[in-house]
Amino acid sequence: MVTMVIASLIITLREGMEIALVVSIVLVYLRKTHRTELNRFVILGGVFAAIASIILAAMMNAIWGSLESEFLPIFEGSLMLLAAVMLTTMILWMWNSKNRIAGEIEDSVQKNISSRSAFGLFLLVFALILREGVELVFFTAVLVIQDGVITYIGLIIGVFAASIIGVMLYKGTFRVPLGSFFKWTSFLLIFFAAGMVAYGIHELQEGGVILFGTTELWNINPPLLPDGSYPLLHENGLIGGLAKSLFGYNGNPSLLEVVGYLSYLGLVSIYFVVKKRGASISDLSRSD
């Protein structure tokens, strides 16, 4: 229970912080340009995006609940891999746009103000927040699949905390460096996405879609304690469960799960190393 609450809290806080950042940038810009009468369109865009995200979550739960048991592993495995792709693109987008996000959002807001398009401002905020909302729905669904609806406790706490931070950002009282926050949470989310890849492969193997690489490499799940509880390092124990939720830990993985997990981490690491080296070369060229 505790492990899933912590996992969903981390994911929700990260996504909620992105939403809070978007809304605060727009509202602060409207305040600076003395166009606060447009604030209601920002709020409406956020409300409608939240409603659309909730509808999507309800549809996914309905589909999940209506599937026959033999199709569940296929659905869950496909959802895991899709969520991993979405999470990866979100991390890479944030990494590549971290120094331009505020400027790009402000430019979009300025265009709508200049064209006197309040509806355009509504659509801008709606689209920006809906993207984060869809990601949050998928990531939360992944956690629910792993360990039930208890994850919604972490979601509620995360949304509440992100809302408070959003208000503090707008008022200028939040002093924690956002760059460091997104940097370290991105690091955690990379391992979370790798775990999604491994878990997705596991489910597709269970569903008979992937028929190779099914050999169990090891089984290090400790036996149950005399009182019937799980040891700390068991994948259902306190430490092992948290590692499973956040990093894809599996006490008895298949060959393909391990290959998929390590391959994902390797490819993402190579990408970041190449991008960082390219940025360093670019900086040296400008200094010359």
Secondary structure, DSSP 4 states (H G I P E B T S, - for coil): -HHHHHHHHHHHHHHHHHHHHHHHHHHHHHHHTT-GGGHHHHHHHHHHHHHHHHHHHHHHHHHHHHS-TTTHHHHHHHHHHHHHHHHHHHHHHHHHHTTTHHHHHHHHHHHHHHTT-HHHHHHHHHHHHHHHHHHHHHHHHHHHHHH-TTHHHHHHHHHHHHHHHHHHHHHT---S-HHHHHHHHHHHHHHHHHHHHHHHHHHHHHTTS--SS--B----PPPPPTTSPPPTTSTTSHHHHHHHHHH---SS-BHHHHHHHHHHHHHHHHHHHHHHHHHHHHHHHHH-
